[in-house]
Amino acid sequence: MVSRAGGGEPSRSASVILADTASGYHILRIDAYSRTKSTPTGEYLKSLPFTVGGHRWYLRYYPNGIKQEAKDYISFFLYLDESVPKAVMAQIKFSLIGYVGKQALTLGGRHNFDSYSGWGYPEFIKREDLEKFKYLRDDSFAVRCDVVVTSEFRAEEEPVATTPASVSVPSSDLHKHLGVLLQTEKGADVVFDVAGQTFAAHRCVLAARSPVFSAELFGVMKESDTGGVVRINDMEAQVFKALLYFIYTDLFPKTAKEERDGDQDEDVLSQHLLVAADRYNLERLKLLCEKKLCDYIDVGTVATILALAEQHHCHGLKKVCFDFLSSLANLKAVVASDGFKHLSGSCPSVMEELIRMLAN
């Protein structure tokens, strides 16, 4: 608001509308998964109740889908386990925790819950994909449900700057300090064994950056590790080292050959690192890898990169690959390659999309 009285200085004021929120999560572990597959379509197994934002909730697990159309899928739903006078607004996110697999599936959305109502995903993941991508560990897997409840909106006064800031503040150098912490290993409390190489790290840093590390280091893995050594399977030591560098610094790892162990090319490292980022639910690193790989798309690599994008839900990278293949000359050259034959067999859904795109 601005007003003038008698030609004096204008009055200044500002306000902001804020939302009161409360957040929490619940991890549901499914033991004896193979036995739950006998549950008929439409029937479910339920979690214990839990509380977030002053409301009681529970999860429903449908081993054979919530309805006939989803009988080949596993369904997960969040339900409000109480009567409420008005709808509860909540942001929901389901994450499939990949203990051994190469990706960590995450789906989310916003919904208004009435008394005892639910919301979720009828087609969360195909059963064959759950088994194919090795999410199962000793015939069990885990799903994490994050809930953010918005209780009410309110208006507050916001300060109005009357004079320009007069103090120069340098850019944050937090990443440098955390990088030194990783390098010196000071205070490290967990050791990883990756392909015969060991890496010391800090549980709290890893848990703060990755919900998957949080669940593993302060949950199942904490209870099962011996001597503080955690073994990571299906990953190269160089890739795990690059993963740790990003976790501590929020920067893409240095890729010049003289600054790396070995001679792995940047595009190959980016592919492996994308898989690791998906596995540990590091969305920013995943996007950085996608951006890097866009620069390496050509006739010889597009089939491999497109398959990778499809398997790990990289929509931006997939679009760039399709744009490349929209050129008839590029498409003819790729179709004649061995990579295209592999793509046809491993990702038939991509081939269907490609055919539809060319038809249009």
C-alpha positions as CSV (number, residue, x, y, z in Angstrom):
1,M,0.0,0.0,0.0
2,V,1.3,3.5,-0.9
3,S,-0.3,6.8,0.2
4,R,0.7,10.4,0.3
5,A,-0.3,13.0,2.9
6,G,0.7,16.6,2.5
7,G,3.4,15.7,-0.1
8,G,5.5,13.7,2.5
9,E,7.2,10.4,2.0
10,P,4.8,7.5,0.9
11,S,4.0,4.9,3.5
12,R,5.1,1.4,2.7
13,S,3.8,-2.0,3.8
14,A,3.6,-5.6,2.6
15,S,2.1,-8.8,3.6
16,V,2.5,-12.5,2.8
17,I,0.1,-15.5,2.8
18,L,1.7,-18.5,4.5
19,A,0.6,-22.1,4.9
20,D,1.0,-24.0,8.2
21,T,2.4,-27.4,7.3
22,A,3.5,-30.5,9.1
23,S,5.4,-33.4,7.5
24,G,6.4,-36.9,8.3
25,Y,6.8,-40.3,6.6
26,H,6.0,-44.0,7.2
27,I,8.0,-46.9,5.8
28,L,6.1,-50.1,5.1
29,R,8.2,-53.2,4.6
30,I,6.6,-56.2,2.9
31,D,8.1,-59.5,4.1
32,A,7.3,-62.8,2.3
33,Y,6.3,-60.9,-0.8
34,S,5.8,-64.1,-2.8
35,R,3.1,-65.3,-0.3
36,T,1.2,-62.0,-0.6
37,K,0.8,-62.6,-4.3
38,S,-2.1,-65.0,-3.5
39,T,-4.2,-62.0,-2.3
40,P,-7.1,-61.6,-4.7
41,T,-7.4,-58.4,-6.9
42,G,-9.2,-55.7,-4.9
43,E,-8.2,-57.0,-1.5
44,Y,-5.4,-55.4,0.5
45,L,-3.1,-55.7,3.5
46,K,-2.8,-52.6,5.7
47,S,0.0,-51.0,7.7
48,L,-0.2,-50.0,11.3
49,P,-1.7,-46.5,11.8
50,F,0.6,-43.5,12.1
51,T,0.2,-39.8,12.8
52,V,1.2,-36.8,10.6
53,G,0.0,-33.3,11.0
54,G,-2.3,-34.2,13.9
55,H,-4.2,-36.7,11.8
56,R,-4.1,-40.6,11.8
57,W,-3.3,-42.4,8.6
58,Y,-2.6,-45.9,7.3
59,L,-1.4,-47.5,4.1
60,R,-3.1,-50.1,1.9
61,Y,-1.0,-52.6,-0.1
62,Y,-2.8,-54.4,-2.9
63,P,-0.5,-57.2,-4.2
64,N,-2.7,-57.8,-7.3
65,G,-4.1,-54.3,-7.9
66,I,-7.0,-52.4,-6.5
67,K,-9.2,-53.2,-9.5
68,Q,-9.4,-55.6,-12.5
69,E,-7.7,-53.1,-14.9
70,A,-4.7,-53.1,-12.6
71,K,-4.4,-56.8,-11.8
72,D,-0.9,-57.0,-13.2
73,Y,0.3,-54.1,-10.9
74,I,0.9,-53.5,-7.2
75,S,-1.3,-50.7,-5.9
76,F,-0.5,-48.5,-2.9
77,F,-3.0,-46.1,-1.3
78,L,-2.8,-43.7,1.7
79,Y,-6.0,-43.6,3.8
80,L,-7.2,-41.1,6.5
81,D,-8.1,-43.3,9.5
82,E,-10.5,-40.9,11.2
83,S,-13.5,-38.7,10.9
84,V,-12.7,-35.0,10.1
85,P,-15.0,-32.0,10.1
86,K,-13.5,-30.7,6.9
87,A,-11.2,-32.0,4.1
88,V,-7.5,-32.4,4.9
89,M,-5.2,-31.1,2.2
90,A,-2.0,-33.2,1.9
91,Q,0.9,-33.6,-0.5
92,I,1.8,-37.3,-0.9
93,K,4.8,-39.1,-2.2
94,F,5.4,-42.8,-2.5
95,S,9.0,-44.0,-3.0
96,L,10.0,-47.6,-3.7
97,I,13.3,-48.2,-1.8
98,G,15.7,-50.0,-4.0
99,Y,18.1,-52.0,-1.8
100,V,19.8,-53.9,-4.7
101,G,18.1,-52.5,-7.8
102,K,19.3,-49.8,-10.2
103,Q,16.4,-47.4,-9.7
104,A,14.2,-45.9,-7.0
105,L,10.7,-45.3,-8.2
106,T,9.0,-42.2,-6.8
107,L,5.5,-40.9,-7.5
108,G,3.6,-38.1,-5.8
109,G,0.7,-35.7,-5.9
110,R,-1.7,-33.5,-3.9
111,H,-5.2,-34.5,-2.7
112,N,-8.0,-33.5,-0.3
113,F,-8.9,-36.2,2.1
114,D,-12.4,-36.5,3.6
115,S,-13.3,-38.8,6.5
116,Y,-11.8,-42.3,6.0
117,S,-11.0,-41.5,2.3
118,G,-7.9,-42.6,0.4
119,W,-5.7,-41.7,-2.5
120,G,-2.8,-43.4,-4.2
121,Y,-1.6,-45.3,-7.3
122,P,-3.6,-48.2,-8.8
123,E,-0.6,-48.9,-11.2
124,F,2.3,-48.1,-8.9
125,I,4.6,-50.8,-10.4
126,K,4.2,-53.9,-12.4
127,R,4.9,-57.1,-10.4
128,E,7.2,-58.3,-13.1
129,D,9.2,-55.0,-13.0
130,L,9.5,-55.3,-9.2
131,E,11.1,-58.7,-9.6
132,K,13.0,-57.9,-12.8
133,F,14.8,-54.8,-11.4
134,K,15.9,-56.6,-8.2
135,Y,14.0,-54.5,-5.7
136,L,13.4,-57.7,-3.7
137,R,15.9,-58.6,-1.0
138,D,15.3,-61.9,0.7
139,D,11.7,-61.9,-0.7
140,S,11.0,-58.5,0.8
141,F,10.8,-54.9,-0.3
142,A,10.0,-51.5,1.3
143,V,7.9,-48.5,0.3
144,R,8.2,-45.0,2.0
145,C,5.2,-42.7,2.1
146,D,6.0,-39.0,2.7
147,V,3.0,-36.8,3.8
148,V,2.9,-33.0,4.1
149,V,-0.3,-31.8,5.6
150,T,-1.4,-28.2,5.1
151,S,-3.6,-27.1,8.0
152,E,-4.5,-23.5,7.3
153,F,-3.4,-20.3,5.5
154,R,-2.7,-17.1,7.3
155,A,-1.5,-13.6,6.4
156,E,1.5,-12.0,8.1
157,E,3.2,-8.6,7.7
158,E,6.3,-8.7,5.7
159,P,9.1,-6.2,6.2
160,V,9.7,-3.7,3.5
161,A,13.2,-2.6,2.7
162,T,13.5,1.2,2.7
163,T,17.1,1.4,1.7
164,P,19.3,-0.8,-0.6
165,A,21.5,-3.4,1.1
166,S,24.8,-1.9,2.0
167,V,26.7,-5.1,3.0
168,S,28.3,-7.3,0.4
169,V,27.9,-11.0,1.2
170,P,30.2,-13.5,-0.6
171,S,28.8,-16.6,-2.2
172,S,28.3,-19.7,0.0
173,D,31.4,-21.9,0.4
174,L,29.6,-24.6,2.3
175,H,30.4,-27.1,-0.5
176,K,34.1,-26.5,0.0
177,H,34.0,-27.2,3.7
178,L,31.9,-30.4,3.2
179,G,34.2,-31.4,0.4
180,V,37.2,-31.1,2.8
181,L,35.2,-33.1,5.4
182,L,34.8,-35.9,2.8
183,Q,38.4,-35.8,1.7
184,T,39.9,-35.8,5.3
185,E,37.3,-38.3,6.6
186,K,37.3,-36.5,9.9
187,G,34.5,-37.8,12.1
188,A,33.5,-40.4,9.6
189,D,31.2,-43.1,11.2
190,V,30.5,-45.5,8.3
191,V,32.7,-47.3,5.8
192,F,31.5,-48.5,2.4
193,D,33.1,-51.4,0.5
194,V,32.5,-51.0,-3.2
195,A,34.2,-53.4,-5.6
196,G,37.0,-53.9,-3.2
197,Q,37.7,-50.2,-2.5
198,T,36.6,-48.6,0.8
199,F,35.2,-45.1,1.3
200,A,34.6,-43.5,4.7
201,A,31.7,-41.1,5.1
202,H,29.2,-39.5,7.6
203,R,25.8,-41.1,8.1
204,C,24.1,-37.8,8.9
205,V,25.3,-36.2,5.7
206,L,24.2,-39.1,3.5
207,A,20.8,-39.4,5.3
208,A,20.2,-35.6,4.9
209,R,20.8,-35.8,1.2
210,S,19.2,-39.1,0.2
211,P,16.0,-40.6,1.6
212,V,17.2,-44.0,0.5
213,F,20.5,-43.6,2.5
214,S,18.3,-42.3,5.4
215,A,16.2,-45.5,5.4
216,E,19.2,-47.8,5.0
217,L,21.7,-46.2,7.4
218,F,19.2,-45.5,10.1
219,G,16.9,-48.5,9.5
220,V,17.4,-51.9,8.0
221,M,21.1,-51.6,7.2
222,K,22.0,-50.0,10.5
223,E,20.6,-53.1,12.2
224,S,22.3,-55.5,9.9
225,D,25.8,-54.1,9.2
226,T,28.8,-55.5,11.1
227,G,31.8,-53.5,12.1
228,G,30.4,-50.4,10.4
229,V,31.2,-51.7,6.9
230,V,28.5,-51.5,4.3
231,R,28.9,-53.4,1.1
232,I,27.5,-51.8,-2.1
233,N,26.7,-54.2,-4.9
234,D,26.2,-53.6,-8.7
235,M,28.3,-50.4,-8.7
236,E,31.8,-49.5,-9.7
237,A,34.1,-47.8,-7.1
238,Q,34.7,-44.8,-9.4
239,V,31.0,-44.2,-9.7
240,F,30.4,-44.4,-5.9
241,K,33.3,-42.0,-5.4
242,A,31.6,-39.5,-7.8
243,L,28.3,-40.1,-6.0
244,L,29.8,-39.1,-2.7
245,Y,31.4,-36.0,-4.2
246,F,28.0,-34.8,-5.3
247,I,26.3,-35.6,-2.0
248,Y,28.9,-33.5,-0.1
249,T,29.3,-30.6,-2.6
250,D,26.1,-30.5,-4.7
251,L,28.4,-30.3,-7.7
252,F,28.8,-32.6,-10.7
253,P,32.1,-34.5,-10.2
254,K,35.2,-33.3,-12.0
255,T,35.5,-35.3,-15.2
256,A,38.9,-34.4,-16.8
257,K,40.9,-37.6,-17.1
258,E,43.8,-36.2,-15.1
259,E,41.4,-35.4,-12.2
260,R,39.8,-38.9,-12.2
261,D,40.9,-42.4,-11.3
262,G,41.2,-44.4,-14.4
263,D,40.3,-43.4,-17.9
264,Q,36.5,-43.8,-18.0
265,D,35.0,-41.3,-20.5
266,E,32.6,-38.6,-19.3
267,D,29.6,-40.0,-21.2
268,V,30.1,-43.5,-19.7
269,L,30.6,-42.1,-16.2
270,S,27.4,-40.0,-16.6
271,Q,25.4,-43.1,-17.6
272,H,26.6,-45.0,-14.6
273,L,26.1,-42.0,-12.3
274,L,22.6,-41.5,-13.6
275,V,21.7,-45.0,-12.5
276,A,23.3,-44.4,-9.1
277,A,21.4,-41.1,-8.7
278,D,18.1,-42.8,-9.5
279,R,18.9,-45.6,-7.1
280,Y,19.5,-43.2,-4.2
281,N,16.8,-40.7,-5.2
282,L,19.1,-37.8,-5.9
283,E,17.0,-35.9,-8.4
284,R,19.4,-32.9,-8.9
285,L,22.3,-35.3,-9.8
286,K,20.0,-37.2,-12.1
287,L,19.1,-34.1,-14.0
288,L,22.8,-33.0,-14.2
289,C,23.6,-36.5,-15.7
290,E,20.7,-36.1,-18.2
291,K,22.1,-32.7,-19.2
292,K,25.6,-34.1,-19.7
293,L,24.3,-37.0,-21.8
294,C,22.3,-34.7,-24.1
295,D,25.7,-33.5,-25.4
296,Y,26.7,-37.1,-26.3
297,I,23.7,-38.1,-28.3
298,D,24.7,-39.2,-31.8
299,V,24.0,-42.1,-34.2
300,G,26.2,-44.5,-32.2
301,T,24.9,-43.7,-28.7
302,V,21.2,-42.6,-29.0
303,A,19.8,-46.2,-28.7
304,T,21.8,-46.8,-25.5
305,I,20.9,-43.4,-24.0
306,L,17.2,-43.8,-25.0
307,A,17.0,-47.2,-23.3
308,L,18.6,-45.7,-20.2
309,A,16.2,-42.7,-20.2
310,E,13.2,-45.1,-20.5
311,Q,14.3,-47.4,-17.7
312,H,15.0,-44.6,-15.2
313,H,12.1,-42.2,-16.1
314,C,14.2,-39.4,-17.6
315,H,11.6,-37.6,-19.5
316,G,13.8,-34.6,-20.6
317,L,16.6,-36.9,-21.9
318,K,14.0,-39.1,-23.7
319,K,12.5,-36.1,-25.5
320,V,16.0,-35.0,-26.7
321,C,16.6,-38.5,-28.0
322,F,13.3,-38.5,-29.9
323,D,14.1,-35.0,-31.3
324,F,17.3,-36.5,-32.7
325,L,15.5,-39.4,-34.2
326,S,12.9,-37.2,-35.8
327,S,15.5,-36.6,-38.5
328,L,15.0,-39.2,-41.3
329,A,18.8,-39.4,-42.0
330,N,19.5,-40.0,-38.3
331,L,16.8,-42.5,-38.0
332,K,18.0,-44.6,-41.0
333,A,21.5,-44.7,-39.6
334,V,20.3,-45.7,-36.1
335,V,18.0,-48.4,-37.4
336,A,20.9,-50.2,-39.1
337,S,22.9,-50.3,-35.8
338,D,23.2,-53.1,-33.3
339,G,22.1,-50.7,-30.6
340,F,18.7,-50.3,-32.2
341,K,18.2,-54.0,-32.3
342,H,18.9,-54.1,-28.5
343,L,16.5,-51.2,-27.9
344,S,13.8,-53.0,-29.8
345,G,14.1,-56.1,-27.6
346,S,14.6,-54.3,-24.2
347,C,12.2,-51.4,-24.5
348,P,9.3,-52.3,-26.8
349,S,7.2,-49.4,-25.3
350,V,9.7,-47.0,-26.6
351,M,9.4,-48.5,-30.1
352,E,5.7,-48.0,-30.0
353,E,6.1,-44.3,-29.0
354,L,8.7,-43.8,-31.8
355,I,6.3,-45.3,-34.4
356,R,3.5,-43.1,-33.2
357,M,5.8,-40.0,-33.4
358,L,6.8,-40.8,-36.9
359,A,3.2,-41.5,-37.9
360,N,2.2,-38.0,-36.7
